[in-house]
Amino acid sequence: MESLLFPLLLVLLAGFMYMSIRKQKKRMAEMQDMQNSVATGARVQLTSGMFATVVDGSSSDFVDLEIATGIVARFNRVAVVRVVPTDEAAETYPGALTGRPEQIDAPEPESDSLSDDSFSTDRPAENPTDDK
């Protein structure tokens, strides 16, 4: 019985390795298909977390993305992590408000007895001298 235990463990280990490699290859194929199917006008997310709009996706190696209004940058196509669905795309633009902004209570500035041209001990002198 003990002589069958080791081969059985090897078979189980090989089975787990085969299944994990298969899943990884499937994920890689899906990612490459998504990256190759990026079309002009699509909103995408990059590996850095930045959101951008595709301006030119005709090259197989790189893609031109508008990262801000009027600013176009060229990125490697592999940097695209996902295509943002249209219903979520509006939230990825700068300044987008997802809800009603709450009133922010800013703290009142403290009134010090020091004016702008008075000397404070927590600021360094304007003309430090080296007395060496």
C-alpha positions as CSV (number, residue, x, y, z in Angstrom):
1,M,0.0,0.0,0.0
2,E,2.9,2.4,0.8
3,S,4.4,1.8,-2.6
4,L,1.2,3.2,-4.3
5,L,1.1,6.4,-2.2
6,F,4.0,8.2,-3.8
7,P,2.9,7.6,-7.4
8,L,-0.6,8.7,-6.5
9,L,0.7,11.9,-5.0
10,L,2.8,12.6,-8.1
11,V,-0.3,12.1,-10.3
12,L,-2.3,14.5,-8.1
13,L,0.4,17.1,-8.2
14,A,0.7,16.8,-12.0
15,G,-3.1,17.2,-12.3
16,F,-3.1,20.4,-10.2
17,M,-0.2,21.8,-12.2
18,Y,-1.9,21.1,-15.5
19,M,-5.2,22.7,-14.4
20,S,-3.5,25.9,-13.1
21,I,-1.4,26.3,-16.3
22,R,-4.5,25.8,-18.3
23,K,-6.4,28.5,-16.4
24,Q,-3.5,30.9,-16.7
25,K,-3.2,30.4,-20.5
26,K,-6.9,30.9,-20.8
27,R,-6.7,34.2,-18.9
28,M,-3.7,35.4,-21.0
29,A,-5.6,34.6,-24.2
30,E,-8.6,36.6,-23.0
31,M,-6.4,39.5,-22.1
32,Q,-4.7,39.5,-25.5
33,D,-8.0,39.4,-27.3
34,M,-9.3,42.3,-25.3
35,Q,-6.1,44.3,-25.9
36,N,-6.2,43.6,-29.6
37,S,-9.9,44.5,-29.9
38,V,-9.5,48.0,-28.4
39,A,-11.3,50.4,-30.7
40,T,-11.1,54.2,-31.3
41,G,-13.3,56.1,-28.8
42,A,-13.3,53.4,-26.1
43,R,-12.6,54.3,-22.5
44,V,-9.8,52.1,-21.1
45,Q,-8.0,51.6,-17.8
46,L,-4.2,51.3,-17.8
47,T,-2.0,49.2,-15.5
48,S,-1.1,52.3,-13.6
49,G,-4.8,52.9,-12.8
50,M,-5.1,55.8,-15.2
51,F,-8.2,56.1,-17.3
52,A,-7.9,57.3,-20.9
53,T,-9.8,57.5,-24.2
54,V,-8.4,55.7,-27.3
55,V,-7.6,58.1,-30.1
56,D,-5.8,55.7,-32.5
57,G,-5.7,52.0,-32.0
58,S,-4.7,51.0,-35.6
59,S,-1.1,49.8,-34.7
60,S,-0.6,46.3,-33.3
61,D,2.2,47.4,-30.9
62,F,1.0,50.6,-29.4
63,V,-2.1,52.7,-28.9
64,D,-2.5,56.5,-28.8
65,L,-4.6,57.6,-25.7
66,E,-6.0,60.9,-24.7
67,I,-5.2,61.1,-21.0
68,A,-6.5,64.7,-20.6
69,T,-8.3,67.1,-22.8
70,G,-6.0,67.8,-25.7
71,I,-3.1,65.6,-24.3
72,V,-2.4,62.5,-26.4
73,A,0.2,60.0,-25.3
74,R,1.4,56.8,-26.9
75,F,1.3,53.6,-24.7
76,N,2.2,50.0,-25.3
77,R,-0.9,48.0,-26.0
78,V,0.0,45.7,-23.2
79,A,-0.6,48.5,-20.7
80,V,-4.4,48.3,-21.3
81,V,-5.9,46.3,-18.4
82,R,-9.6,46.6,-19.3
83,V,-12.1,48.4,-21.4
84,V,-14.5,50.4,-19.2
85,P,-18.1,49.7,-19.9
86,T,-20.1,52.7,-21.2
87,D,-22.3,52.9,-18.1
88,E,-19.2,53.3,-15.9
89,A,-17.2,55.5,-18.3
90,A,-18.8,58.8,-17.2
91,E,-17.4,58.2,-13.6
92,T,-13.8,58.0,-14.9
93,Y,-13.6,61.5,-16.3
94,P,-11.9,64.1,-14.2
95,G,-14.2,66.1,-12.1
96,A,-17.1,63.7,-12.4
97,L,-19.6,63.9,-9.6
98,T,-21.1,60.6,-8.7
99,G,-23.4,62.0,-6.2
100,R,-24.4,65.3,-4.6
101,P,-21.4,67.0,-3.0
102,E,-21.8,67.7,0.7
103,Q,-21.1,71.1,2.2
104,I,-17.5,71.1,3.4
105,D,-16.9,73.0,6.5
106,A,-13.5,74.6,6.2
107,P,-11.8,75.5,9.4
108,E,-11.5,79.2,10.1
109,P,-8.0,80.6,9.8
110,E,-6.4,81.3,13.2
111,S,-5.7,84.9,13.9
112,D,-2.1,85.2,15.1
113,S,-0.6,88.3,16.6
114,L,2.2,88.0,14.1
115,S,1.9,89.8,10.8
116,D,3.5,88.8,7.5
117,D,6.6,90.8,8.0
118,S,7.3,89.9,11.7
119,F,9.8,87.4,12.7
120,S,8.8,83.9,13.9
121,T,11.1,81.5,15.7
122,D,9.8,78.5,13.8
123,R,11.0,79.9,10.4
124,P,14.6,79.8,9.4
125,A,16.3,83.2,9.0
126,E,16.2,84.6,5.5
127,N,20.0,85.1,5.3
128,P,21.6,82.3,7.3
129,T,25.2,82.6,8.1
130,D,27.8,80.0,8.6
131,D,29.9,80.8,11.7
132,K,32.5,78.1,11.3
